[in-house]
Amino acid sequence: MLVVLVAASLFLLTAYFGESSNGSLHAVQRGVVGVLSPIQDGASRVLKPVRDLFGWFGDTLDAKGQRDDYKRQADDYRTQLGQAMAQINQLKQQSQLKSLDDRGLDQYQPVEARVIVRSPNAFYQRMEINKGTGDGIHGGDPVVAGGGLVGKVETALGSSSVVTLITDQDFAVGALAGPSAEPGSIQPAIGAPGDLLLKMVQDTNKIRTGNLVYTAGTVSSRADLASRYPPGIVIGKIKRIDPGSGDLDRRIHVKPDADITHADIVQVLTEPHADLRASTK
């Protein structure tokens, strides 16, 4: 049967191509085309929505695949950007700490530490760092960041320490302010988290807005009265002076210079070298 069909096909093809365009086989072809062409067109119109629907599904799947690829790329770019910004911020803070060392604080054997926990309490402000007694840190050691004083070590453990911030209500430190180095004491403003007050200033008329406030350091020759804070660490700037009924009633507000809220890297100033301790006695 297969041989017969192949032979018949060859015979018809040979006869078709061998006759003229007006031949009987050409006439049959035109008749068949004339009959089937409307059917083909109708079927094409009927099936077009189906083809379009399948095409739409295909395009939609392709679009979703591309969307997912773009989303993954965008997520990767955001991750890379976040890592780059974190590295830039870390390098910036380390550069600022290096500038503190250049001012002589490296004599106090600074230990660099990273902030691992921040206190959510607005009034008892603490943070925890990842260095402790195993790194030479002890309670009472001052803590500095890029802009200056951050606080002091409250409790030191083997591999971590709790730091009391200068904005905590229990914090206080001796300070000097302005070109005339007016002595006073820095304490947090009660009921105003983040705000510092310069108190016990004898001559408030010499204090102006914008004056720098910095640690006084040791002002006594007695070793038992020596301050744990090195002199000259920036605390902040005078941002506002509220007048009172007298000079002693004035409230001198100080804005901390260190970015306490966003500081991720700090330095703990441990006990100074022996020769430095000897020179302060």
C-alpha positions in Angstrom: 0.0 0.0 0.0 2.8 2.4 0.9 4.6 1.7 -2.4 1.3 2.2 -4.3 0.7 5.6 -2.6 4.3 6.7 -3.2 4.0 5.7 -6.9 0.6 7.5 -7.2 2.1 10.6 -5.6 5.1 10.6 -8.0 2.7 10.1 -11.0 0.5 12.9 -10.0 3.4 15.3 -9.3 5.0 14.4 -12.7 1.7 14.9 -14.5 0.9 18.1 -12.6 4.3 19.7 -13.4 4.2 18.3 -17.0 0.8 19.8 -18.0 0.0 23.4 -18.9 -1.6 25.8 -16.4 -5.0 25.1 -18.0 -4.7 21.3 -17.4 -7.2 19.2 -15.5 -4.9 18.8 -12.4 -4.5 22.5 -12.1 -8.2 23.0 -12.5 -8.8 20.5 -9.6 -6.2 22.3 -7.5 -8.0 25.6 -8.1 -11.3 24.1 -7.2 -10.0 22.5 -4.0 -8.3 25.8 -3.0 -11.5 27.7 -3.8 -13.5 25.3 -1.6 -11.1 25.1 1.3 -9.9 28.8 1.4 -13.1 30.1 3.0 -13.0 27.2 5.5 -9.3 28.0 6.2 -10.1 31.7 6.7 -13.0 30.9 8.9 -11.0 28.5 11.0 -8.2 31.1 11.2 -10.7 33.7 12.5 -12.2 31.3 15.0 -8.8 30.1 16.3 -7.2 33.6 16.4 -8.5 34.4 19.9 -7.2 31.0 21.1 -3.8 31.7 19.5 -3.9 35.2 21.0 -4.8 33.8 24.4 -1.9 31.3 24.4 0.4 34.1 23.1 -0.7 36.3 26.0 0.0 33.6 28.5 3.4 33.1 27.0 4.2 36.8 27.0 2.9 37.1 30.6 5.1 34.3 31.8 8.1 35.8 30.0 7.3 39.2 31.5 6.9 37.7 35.0 10.2 35.9 34.6 11.9 39.1 33.5 10.2 40.9 36.4 11.5 38.4 38.9 15.0 38.6 37.4 14.9 42.4 37.7 13.6 42.2 41.2 16.5 39.9 42.2 19.0 42.2 40.6 17.4 45.2 42.4 17.6 43.3 45.7 21.3 42.5 45.1 22.0 46.1 44.2 20.3 47.3 47.4 22.3 44.9 49.5 25.5 46.0 47.8 24.6 49.6 48.4 23.7 49.0 52.0 27.1 47.2 52.5 28.9 50.0 50.8 27.2 52.7 52.9 28.0 50.8 56.1 31.6 50.5 55.1 31.8 54.2 54.3 30.2 55.1 57.6 32.6 52.8 59.4 35.6 54.3 57.7 34.3 57.8 58.5 34.0 57.0 62.2 37.4 55.3 62.3 38.9 58.4 60.6 37.3 60.6 63.2 38.7 58.4 66.0 42.1 58.6 64.4 41.9 62.4 64.6 41.2 62.1 68.3 44.4 59.9 68.6 46.3 62.6 66.8 45.4 65.0 69.6 47.2 62.9 72.2 44.5 60.6 73.3 46.5 57.6 72.1 48.5 58.0 75.3 45.5 56.6 77.1 45.7 53.3 75.2 42.4 53.6 73.4 40.5 50.4 72.8 38.3 50.4 69.7 34.9 48.7 70.2 31.6 48.3 68.4 28.2 49.1 69.7 26.1 45.9 69.9 23.1 47.0 72.0 21.4 50.4 72.6 19.0 51.1 75.5 15.5 51.9 74.4 14.9 54.0 77.5 14.8 57.8 76.9 16.0 58.7 80.4 18.3 55.9 81.4 20.5 55.9 78.4 22.9 53.1 78.0 24.6 51.1 75.3 26.6 47.9 75.3 29.9 47.4 73.5 31.8 44.3 72.5 34.9 44.8 74.5 35.5 44.3 78.3 38.0 43.5 81.0 39.7 41.0 78.7 40.7 44.0 76.5 41.9 46.1 79.4 38.7 48.0 80.0 37.5 48.9 83.5 34.6 50.7 85.1 34.9 54.5 84.9 36.9 54.5 81.7 35.8 57.4 79.4 34.3 56.5 76.0 34.7 58.8 72.9 33.4 58.8 69.4 34.2 60.8 66.3 32.9 64.1 67.6 34.1 63.8 71.2 32.9 62.4 74.6 30.2 59.8 74.5 30.1 58.6 78.1 31.8 56.3 80.5 32.0 52.6 81.2 29.5 51.8 83.9 30.1 48.0 84.1 32.9 46.0 82.5 32.6 42.2 82.0 35.0 39.8 80.4 34.1 40.4 76.7 31.5 43.3 76.9 30.8 46.5 78.8 27.9 48.7 79.6 28.4 52.4 78.8 26.5 55.2 80.5 25.9 58.0 77.9 26.5 61.7 78.7 22.8 62.2 78.1 21.9 59.8 81.0 20.4 61.5 84.0 23.1 60.1 86.3 26.0 61.4 84.3 28.1 64.4 85.2 31.6 65.6 84.3 33.7 68.7 84.9 34.0 71.0 82.0 35.5 74.2 80.6 33.6 76.5 78.3 34.5 79.4 75.9 37.7 81.2 75.2 38.1 82.1 78.8 37.8 78.4 79.9 35.0 79.1 82.4 34.8 76.0 84.7 31.5 74.3 85.2 29.8 70.9 85.3 27.9 69.2 82.5 24.7 67.4 83.5 21.8 66.1 81.4 18.6 68.3 81.4 15.9 66.5 83.4 12.9 65.8 81.3 14.6 66.7 78.1 16.5 63.6 76.8 19.5 64.5 74.6 19.8 68.0 76.1 22.8 68.9 78.3 23.2 71.7 80.8 26.3 73.6 81.8 25.9 74.3 85.5 27.9 75.9 88.4 29.4 78.5 86.2 30.6 81.4 88.2 30.7 84.1 85.5 27.9 83.2 83.0 28.4 86.6 81.2 31.5 85.2 79.6 29.6 82.4 78.0 28.2 82.9 74.5 26.1 80.8 72.1 28.4 78.6 69.9 31.2 78.4 72.5 32.9 75.1 72.7 32.6 73.0 75.9 35.3 70.4 76.7 36.4 68.2 79.5 38.4 70.0 82.3 40.6 66.9 83.1 42.5 66.9 86.3 42.6 70.3 88.1 44.1 69.1 91.3 47.6 67.9 92.1 46.3 65.3 94.5 46.3 61.8 93.0 43.1 60.8 94.7 41.3 63.7 93.0 42.7 63.0 89.5 40.0 62.9 86.9 39.5 59.8 84.7 38.7 62.1 81.8 41.6 63.5 79.8 41.5 67.3 79.4 40.3 68.8 76.1 37.8 66.2 75.0 35.0 68.0 73.2 31.7 67.6 74.9 29.6 69.9 72.7 28.7 73.5 71.9 26.5 76.1 73.6 23.3 76.1 71.6 21.0 78.3 73.8 21.1 80.4 77.0 17.9 80.9 78.8 18.0 84.1 81.0 16.9 84.0 84.6 16.3 86.4 87.4 20.1 86.4 88.0 23.3 85.0 86.7 23.0 81.9 88.7 19.5 81.2 87.3 20.6 81.1 83.7 20.2 77.7 82.0 23.0 77.1 79.6 22.0 74.4 77.1 24.7 72.3 75.4 24.3 70.2 72.3 26.5 67.1 72.3 29.2 67.1 69.6 29.3 63.3 69.2 26.5 61.6 67.2 25.5 59.4 70.1 22.4 58.0 68.4 24.2 56.8 65.3 27.7 56.0 66.7 28.6 52.4 65.8 32.3 52.5 66.6 33.7 54.0 69.8 37.0 54.1 71.7 37.4 53.4 75.4 40.3 55.4 77.0 41.9 53.0 79.4 44.5 53.7 82.0 47.3 55.9 80.6 50.9 54.8 80.3 53.0 54.7 83.4 55.1 57.8 82.3 51.9 59.8 81.7 50.5 58.8 85.1 53.7 59.8 86.8 53.6 63.2 85.1 50.1 63.9 86.4 51.0 63.3 90.0 
